[in-house]
Amino acid sequence: MAAVQKQGPPGHLALVLAIFRKDLVQASREKIYMVLSVVALVMFIVVFWVMPENISNTYSIGMVADGLAEQLDPEAIAEEGIALEFFASAEELEAAVRGQGDRDEPLSLGLVLPPDFMAAGAAGQPVTAALYVNEYTPDEIRLLVPSLLREAGLQLAGEPLPITIENEAGFLQPEGQSGPISLRLRMLPLLVFFVLLMETFSLASLISSEVAGRTVVAVCATPANTADVLAAKSLHGILLSLFQALILLMAVGGLFAGNPAIMLTAILIGAAMFTGIAMIAGSAGKDFLGTLFFTMALVFPMLIPAIGAFFPGSAPLWVRWVPSYGIMQTLIHTTANGAGWAEVGEWLLVSAAWLLVIFVAGWRILGKKAGSL
């Protein structure tokens, strides 16, 4: 008679996967977050497609040109899709191109002509014009500026003027950006960010309910230990966030808007970072409202770099210390400018350092909470 061979206790990987499957079932019973996740994902996809793909063909141009305002017909220029605005000084024009002050949006382009523009041109002397552009300046209008100025000289002086464009005058744009960015493309990193954020609330609620119901104690009474529980929670948060982000990117065709490997790396770092935040919030919250409050308090600062992506100009120094800043910059410059590893490497390293701090903090706090039950 053959001896019955006893099986040993399951390995840690099998235990982690078993807890992970249990968490998926329990999360599916959280109707409010299940519905919110699906509705939010669909809404994000719809929002992306309703955003305008193209940039307006009406361009706002600012000029500093003494005596030229009286000789030009703004209405005739407006018919060509150009809104012309004159400024008293180069400093005022530069501020307008940067979008500073009380302006609703920055100028598309700025030109500074010397005071003797007309006289020098009429005498056949070279004229140097300073050009100011930003990230909203279309390439086509930037390239047409020399011919437009020469045509203006032909209309005013009766002959083409020898005009030189001084490109060194200033490329007034947020760091690393070049060329115009459509609202749809600008929205994509923010939508990916919100997908990662939504899973934070779901995982924090799951952890809070297990802590309150002492489910963690029951699981640890099996061959599984606290490390297995923490690993399963980490796997749950990272995989679900990554899965939803991939659905969004495939639905909007955004996965190949830039380097896919860079985008996936940034999303993976973001998913792990928000998983650490969910562990902290879930450990601190004692009920639904408490968990919701702690989660919102922790994720709200992370929203600042994401929202700042819609506004021109370099981010303040303190914003660059927000953990999500590097992730957002990586997504923005990868999708908008096709940035490579060399351009985003520093942001990814900083984000990875923040990930290590937040994830280790979440792991230790949740582990200590589970051990105290």
C-alpha positions, 0 to 999 in steps of 0.5 A: 500500500502506497504511503500518502505523501503529506504536502507542506505548507504553501509557499509565500507566492501562493499565499500572496496570490490567494490573498490577492484573489480574496481582495479582488472578491472583497473589492468587487463587493464595494459597490460604490467604488466599483461603480465610481471606478467604471463611471470615472474611467468611461468619463475620462475617455469621453472627456479626452475625445470631446477636447479639441484636437486642433489649436485655434487658427486665430493668433494673438501677436504683440508688437513694440513698434513706435509709430507703426500702430497708426499706419496699420489697419487692425481690421484688415489684419484681423481678417487674416486671423491675427489679433494685433496688440501694441505695447509701450515697452519690451518688458510689457510685451515679454510679460504678455507672452509669458501670460503674466499679469491679468491676461486670460491667456498668453500672446501667441508671439511677440515682436520688438522693432527698433524705433528707427524701423521705418527710417532704416528700412527706407534707407536700405539699412538692415533692421533687426527685430526681436522675436518672443515665442512660447509653447503656444506659438505655432511653428507655421506663424513663427516661420512666417514672421520674416516674410510678414515683416518684409511684406509690411515694409513693402506696403508701408515703404514701397519696397521690401525691407532687409529685416533680420529676426533675432531668435536669441531674444527669448524663447519664453516657455515652460521648461522643456516644452516646444511647439503648440500643444492641443488641449486634448494632448495636454489633458492626457497626463491629467486623466492618467493621473486621475485614474491612479488617484481613483484606485487610491480611494478604493484600496484605502477603503478596502484596507480600512474595512479589513482593519476594522473587521479584524480580517487581517488577524484572521488571515494571519492565523493561517500560514500567511504572515503580515508580510504576505498580507502587505505584499498582496495589498501592494499587488492589488493596488499596483496592478489595478491602477496599472490595468485601468491606466492601460485601458484609458491609454488604449481607448484614447490611443495615448500609449504611443503618443510618446515612448511607451516604455517611459510612459509605463515606467512613470505610470508604474511609479505612480501606481506604487506611490499611490498604493503607499498612500492608500496604505497610510490612509487605510491604516489611519481611517477608522470608518468610511468618512475617516478613511475618505478624509485621510485619503483626500488630505494625502492626495490633494497636494499631489493634484497641484502639479497635475493641475499646474500642467494647464498653466503656462510658465515654470512651476514654483520651486515648492511645487517641484518638491511635491512627490507627483511632480516628476511623474507629471513632468515625465508624462507631459513631456513624453506625450507632448514633445516625445522626450526620451530617457535622457530628458526625463531621467532626472524626473524619474529618479526623483519620483523613484526616490519619493516612491521609496519613501512613501511606499516604505512608510505605508508598508511600515504603518500598515504592518504596525497597525496589523501587528497591534490588532 
